[in-house]
Amino acid sequence: MKYNKSFYKNLKKYNMIDGGEEVIVACSGGADSMFLLYNLFLLREEFNIKIKVCHVNHGIRATAKRDQDFVRDIAQKLELEFETIDVNMDEFAKENKMSSEEAGRFLRYEFFRTFNTKIFTAHNQDDQVETILYRIIRGTGLEGLQSIEYVNGDLYRPMLNISRREIEEYLLENGIDHVEDETNSMAIYNRNRLRLELIPYIEENLNSNFKGALLRLQDLAHKQNTYFQKIVDRYFLNNMKEDVLDIKLLKDEDEYLISIIIREYLRRLNLIEGVGKVQIENIVDLIKQDSASITVHKLIFEISQGYLFLKKEVEKIDETLKFGINKTQLGTLIVEEGIKKGKNSIQLDASKIKGKLRVRNKRDGDKFTPIGMKGSKKIKDFLIDNRIPKYKRDFVPLIVDDENIIWIAPYRMNEKYKIESMTEKIISISLEV
């Protein structure tokens, strides 16, 4: 018995095996998974791997126990370790308000991942076609037209360019037994309806090479997405810091490119789940404005002075300062006697300080008298006038005493604390940035 050449090439091309490791083979006992199991088995010595055969009994068919025993016997015959679990897919689906297909997939991968290693699955070329068609019917975008990936995290799929016909011919030529899941021939699940009814109808009446056409569409979508992803990655490298995105360069870009960048922004924040085309378009519209906000799934995204950021609940920060170095939540502040001039430093009359020196963030209604002025100014207005981005305003250090705001660091100090001719003791405060 010889291994399939395409299978072998895929293992090599996508660097699926490092050698000296244990891998899981997800095995239902059907034709696809038996093809996967036997080919990996034939290559186990060359790639220096240990194989663990894993089977999930979904508990919904009378023949489920037969399949479970069949896979157990094959594993024993090949002298491979075998692990199995019994679940109730339909009951789980009902309890968690999921479709049976979604529940089955969740339970399978939950079991496989308990072994914390690579999971090899038997998805093939026909599965690719069905996936693409299913996504088109549901209204996917260009990204959704891409294929199932050969390697995606801990999932490894070395059969994606191998057709079901080729798989069945291989099993027949090599006398490899498999079991048939009778539900595969029943149009009771959406994927089954595509395979049993829709695709055959299209091939017979509209396009005899329909599968090939979908795969070409998938390949084109993959190439276009790869191209756009390079542009997006470059943009994020230069324009995103933590969870704040500089969007000033986006205003004159095409809306489609903006939408791709916004989608990637949400993905990087792990917030893409459940966000659809309408929400993305709404955020794109806001980028054309100078200041605005939008609520997406109870999360408030704000745009201010060319930045897009997620509005967060900001805690009140208030810390006492002592002489010397103070490492605070709002930055490192150095308090010293005498004149210590620097770019981010102030000197003030020590006799004017009332109570203890502290550093805190802003509060509603905060005011101070900027040096060189007579009247007071709201801190909020000062920060706006000085074009401090909105996402930074709650983290600007305010040096205060028991009565006043002394310094909006590092921007402006209070007129009331300046050094005068009668000043006897000077205190310097510096902000390290």
Secondary structure, 3 states (H helix, E strand, C coil): CCCCHHHHHHHHHCCCCCCCEEEEEECCCCHHHHHHHHHHHHCHHHHCEEEEEEEEECCCCCCHHHHHHHHHHHHHHCCCEEEEEECCHHHHHHHCCCCHHHHHHHHHHHHHHHHCCEEECCCCHHHHHHHHHHHHHHCCCCHHHCCCCCEECCEECCCCCCCHHHHHHHHHHHCCCCCCCHHHHCCCCHHHHHHHHHHHHHHHHCCCCHHHHHHHHHHHHHHHHHHHHHHHHHHHHHHEECCEEECHHHCCCCHHHHHHHHHHHHHHCCCCCCCCHHHHHHHHHHHCCCEEEEEECCEEEEEECCEEEECCCCCCCEEECCCEEEEECCEEEEEEECCCCCCCEEEEEHHHCCCCCEEECCCCCCEECECCCCCCEEHHHHHHHCCCCHHHHCCCCEEECCCCEEEECCCEEEHHHCCCCCCCCEEEEEEEC
